[in-house]
Amino acid sequence: MDLEGGVPFWPKSAGLPCTFPALDEDVRCDVAIIGAGITGALIADRLSDASLEVVVLDRRDAAAGSTSASTAMLQFELDISMGELAGLYGEASAALAYAACKEAIETIASLPAAIDAGFCRQDSVYYASRAGDVARLQQESALRSRHGLDSTFLGRDEVREHYGIEVPGALLSRPAAIIDPYTAAYSLLQSLAVRGGHVHDRTAVERIHPTSDGIELLTSRGALVRARSLVIAAGYETENFVPEKGLARNRSSYAVVSEPMASLPPLLTGTLAWETARPYLYLRATRDGRIMLGGEDDAVDIPAKRDRCIGSRTRKMLKKLHKLIPDTAFEPAFAWAGTFAETQDGLPWFGPHPRGDPRVLYAMAYGGNGIAYSMAGRDILLDFILHKPESRLARLFGFSRSELRRD
């Protein structure tokens, strides 16, 4: 699958931080992980910390798939509102999902790799695209506050005063953050290798075979990996492995980054922003003073067609930016498109599939909050590997969560 096109910013900015060898000999481990993007790297880091021997495999260079195309806005807020999620699974489950993402951001902040990757705390401003969205934002603010989340509704005048934009209202939420996901993935994988783990990119898995005492993986180079457990964290290609179709739908998203700016507008000084309209525009700054825009998501799932849309989608995003912040002198430097997937309820999938081998676990951190989902999901996977009791979060993020609708 061709996961990105155009010129993504992160690989150009960071270059190739290091190289990992292809796998040319047989190896044994506790856990094999397919996928060396940010999700696979975060999971590998957690499992290694738990004294498990880990082997990470990727058919591309590390972090060369969707990680390189991510805009990496870290929020506890999901693409689905807390109110909508409560309507599906109950208020307690909605609060649990939001709290898990909040805790994930705090955990990311403690990782040495996050410092290497320019982790920076931000506020999140979720602004109303039209007056009709104000009541919904006020209700959402009240619901979040009832469950201890820092989320405050700001009226038109307050938004103008603090951020210099003319919108009907906004939710100000904390914590949020920004990061370079490409550098973070490499930093985590390098640390894993130093601690005795194994990372092998340019090594495709051709066959997965369950045995009596584990899982065998035959690679494209003829090497055999024998593992007690397998985690498939292959991004949006994971659906090629899972024994159920239709868990998510692939879509395309677009992004553009400016040249470095002499000064950033107030909205992006310690703040990331997104809007209530769908598809939504989202924007953040980079650590070298650029503006990064993303959005204009569509249902295109053909790489060549997706890439041909980069120019027109970029122009639409810039038009929205100039309407929001009229005096911004945005000079485009990088523009790209990437494939992403979204689930019907906006939640990820983590754990074993009920129709599959229980030793094969899936990490499908789909949607607009993938890095936070990956942080929360890696503990779910560790519990399954260690045969610990299933938590309520594991049920909510697992393949049988439809049962929670009846709880």
N, C-alpha and C positions, 0 to 999 in steps of 0.2 A: 504494500500500500504506500502510495506517495502522500506523505503526511504534511508537507509544507512546500510552498513555492515562493518565488520572489527572493528578496534578500533579508532574511531575519537579522535582527540587530545583535543578539547575544553572541553568536559565534564570531561575527565580524569584530565585535568589541573585545572579546576575550581571547580570540584565536584558538589554538589547540593547546589547552593547559598541560596535557600529558598524553601518552599513548599506552594502551593496554595490549598485551599479546593475544593473538588468536590462540585457541586451545588446540594443541596438537597431540596430547596424550591423555590417557584415561585418568579419571580422578574420582575420588569418593568425598562425600560431604554429608552434613546433616540436612542442609536445605540448599536446593538449587533455585535460582531466581532467573526467569526469562524476562529480560528488560533492564537496560542500564540507563533509563531516563531518571528524572527526579523521583518518580514513585518507587522504582526498583532500588534506587540508591538509598532513599530514606528507610525502606523496609530492611535492606541489607545491613544498614547501620544499626538498627534496633535489634535485629537477630544476633548480630555479632556481639553487641553489648551484653546479650543474654548468654554468651559463651557457646553459641552455636557456630559450627564451621559452615561457611557460606561460599557458594560459587555463583557468580553473576555472569550471565551470557546475554549477548545482543548481536543480532545479525548486522546491525549498522555500527558506526562509531558510537561510542558512549554519548548520550544526550543529543543525538543527531535527529531524533524524530520530533514528536510534538513538543518536547521540552524546549527545543531551540526556538519554537514559534510562540511559546507562552508569553503573556504579558505580566504574569506573576503578581497579581494584586491579592494580597492575603487578607481575608476578612472572615469574621464569624458569620456574616450574612450570606445566605444561600440564594441561588437563583429563584427558588420558591420562597415566598414570604413565610414567616412563622405562623401567621394566621391561616394561610392556605394549607400548610403542612399539618396544623392542628385539625383542620377539617378532614384530612385523610386518615391520620393515625392517632388523634387525640392530642390534647395540649401538653401532656407530660412527655410524649414522644417528641413533639416539636421542640420543646424546651431542651430535651436531651441532645438532639441533633445540633442545635445552636450552641449549647454549652460545650459540646465536644469540639466544635470548630474554634471556639474561643480558647479553650485549653490548648488546642493544637498550635495556635499562634504563639502562645506563651512558651510552649515547648520548643518551637522553632527558634525563638529568640535565644535559647540557652545552648544551641548547637554551635560549636566552633566553626563549622562550615558556613553557618549563616553570616558570621562576621566576615569571613573571606568573601562572601557573595554580596556584600553591601546591604545586609538586612537593616532596615530603617523603620522605626515605628511611625505610624501615620494616624490621622483621623480618617474616617470614612464618611463622605457626604453623599447621601442617596437623595437626589433632588427630584421634585415633581416636574414632569415634562409638561403637565397641563393642570389647570385649576381643579379639574375633576378628580385628580389623584390625591389631593390634600387630605381628605377625610380618611382615606385608606392608610396614609402614612401616620396620621394621628392615632388611629386604632392600633397599627403595628407598634408604634412607640409605647403605647400603654401596655400592650401584651408583653413586649420584651422587658419593660421595666418591672412588671409583675414577677418576672422570673430572674431578676437580678442582673440583667444585661444593661450595659451603659449605652443607652440610645435615647436621644432627646430630640423632640420635634422643634424645629426652628421656623418661624413665620417669614414672610417675604422680607420684612424690614431687617430682621436679624441676619438672614442670608446675605442680603445686600451689604450690610455693615461689615460682616466678617469675611465674606468671600468675593464681593464685588460682582455678583451675577444677579440677573433679574429672573427669578423663578418664583412660583407660588409658595414654595415651602420646601423643607428638606429634613431628613433624619440625620443627625450627627451621632455617629457610633464609634465606640472604642472597645477593644483594641483592633487595629488594622496595621498593615505593614506592606513594604515593598521589598523585593529581593531580585537578584539575578539568578534565575533557576538553572541556567546552563553552568555557571561557575559553581553553584551550590552542589549540583550533581557530581561534577568532577571532584570537588573537594571531599565529598562524602566517600566516593569510590577510591580516591587516593588514600584516605584515612583507613578504609577497609583493607586495602592491600598492605599497608604498613602493619596492621594488626594481625596479619596472617590470612586474611580472606583472599579470594581469587576473583579477578575481574578479567573477562575475556570478551572483547568486542570483535566484530567481523567474524562471528561464529554463530551460524544459524543452527537451530534445532530442527532436525528433519523428522524425528520420530520420538514419541513418548510412549513408554511401555511400562505398565505397572507390573511389579513382581511381588513375590511373597513377603519380601522384607524391605520394599521401597519402590522407587521410581527410577527407571533407566531412561536417559536421554541420549540419543544418537545424534551427533552433530554433523554438519556439512563437511567437516574435515576428517571424519571417520573416528573421532574421539568419542569415548563413552563416559558419561557422567552418571554415577550411581549415587542417589540421594535418598534419604529417608522421607523427605517431604519435598514438594515442588510448589513454588509460588509463581504464578503467571502474571507478570506486571508489564505486559507488552503494550501498554497504552490502548489506543483505539483498535489495535489488532488483536486484543485479547478475546474479542468475540469469535475469532476464528478457532479458538480452543474450547470455549465453554459449551457444554452440551444443551444449550437452549438458544434459540434465535429470537430476535426481536426485543432483547433486553434494553437496547438503546438505539437511537438513530444517529447516523453520522450527518454532520452539518459542516459548513465552512464559516470561518471567521477571518476578519481582516484587521491589519494593524499597520500603523505608520509612525515613524519616529522622526522628530525634527533634528536639525543641526543644534549644537549647544547654543543656549540663549543667554544673553547678558543678565537677564533677571526673569524669574518665573512669576506668573500671575498669582494673586493671593489665593485663588482656589487650589493651586497646586503647591503651595508652600507648606509642607508638612501634612498634606491632604491628598487622598485619592478620591475620585468622584465617579458616580455613575447615575443613570437616570431611570425613571419608572417606565418610559416607553419601551416597547418591544418591537424589533430588536433594539437593545439599548447601546448608547454610546458610553464608553468608560475611558477615563483618562488618569494619568499619573505622571510623575516626573521620574527621571533616571538620576543616578548619583552624579553624573557629569553634566547635569543641568539641561537635559533635553525634555521635551514633552512627548509622551507616548500615548497614542490614541488607539482604541480598539473598538470593534463592533461591526455593524452592518451584516450580521449573521444571516445566512440563507441556507436553503436546503440543497445546495449544489454538492454533489458527492462524486464529481468527475474531476480529477486533478487538473487536466488541461483547461477545462471550462472554468474551474475555480480560479486558476492563475490568470486567465484572460480578464477576470473581473477586478483584479487588483487596482488598476487605474481608476475605474469608475467608482469603486467603493471608497478609495482614498479621497476622491473629490467630494463624495457625500459626507464623509467624516469631517473633512476640513470645513465644509459649509456649515455643519452643525457646530463645530468649534467656534467659528467666527460669529455665529449667531449668539452663542453662549458667552463668549469673551471677545467682543468685537475688535479690540485693539491688539490682539495677539499676532506677532510677526512670526508665523510658523513657516519655516523653510524645510520641506521634506528632505530627509537624508536616506531613510530606509523604509521600504514598504514590502509587506509580504502577506500571504494567506496561509492558513493552516486548517487541517481537519480537526474537528473535535466531535465528541459524542455527548448526547444528553439523554437521560432517562426520563420516563414519563412523569415521575414524581420529584425529579431534581435531586435524588439521593444516589449515593454510590452503591456498588456491589462489592462486598468483601467476604471471603470465606470459602468453604467448599460448596459445590453445587449438590443438591440432594440426589441428582441423577448421575453423579460422577463419583470417582474414587475419593474418599475422604482425606486422602493424603495429598490431593491436588487442590491447592487453594488459589483463589482468584483475587486480584487487586484491580478493580475497575473504578478508578477515582474520576468518574465522569462528571461533566458539568463545569460551571464557571468557578468552582472552588476546589480544584483538584489537589493542590498542594496541602491545604488544610485537611481534606479528606484522607490523603495519604498518611498524614501524621496520626490521625485518629485511627485509621484502619490498620496501621502496622502493629498496634497493640492487640487488635482483634486477631490478626493472623498469628501473632506469637502465642496467644492463649490457645488457639486451636492446635498449634504445633506441640505445645506442652500439655495438651489434653486437659485444660482447665475448663470449668463450667462456663457455658455460654452466657454472656452478659446481655442485658437488654439492648445495649448499643449494638452488639453483634447481631441481635435479631433484627434491629431496625435497619442496619446497613447490610443485612444478609439476604440470601435469595428466597427466603420464606417470609419476608416481612408483610406480605399481604395478609397473613394470619393476624397481624396486630390490629387490622381494621375491625376485628371481631372482639378484641380484648375489652 
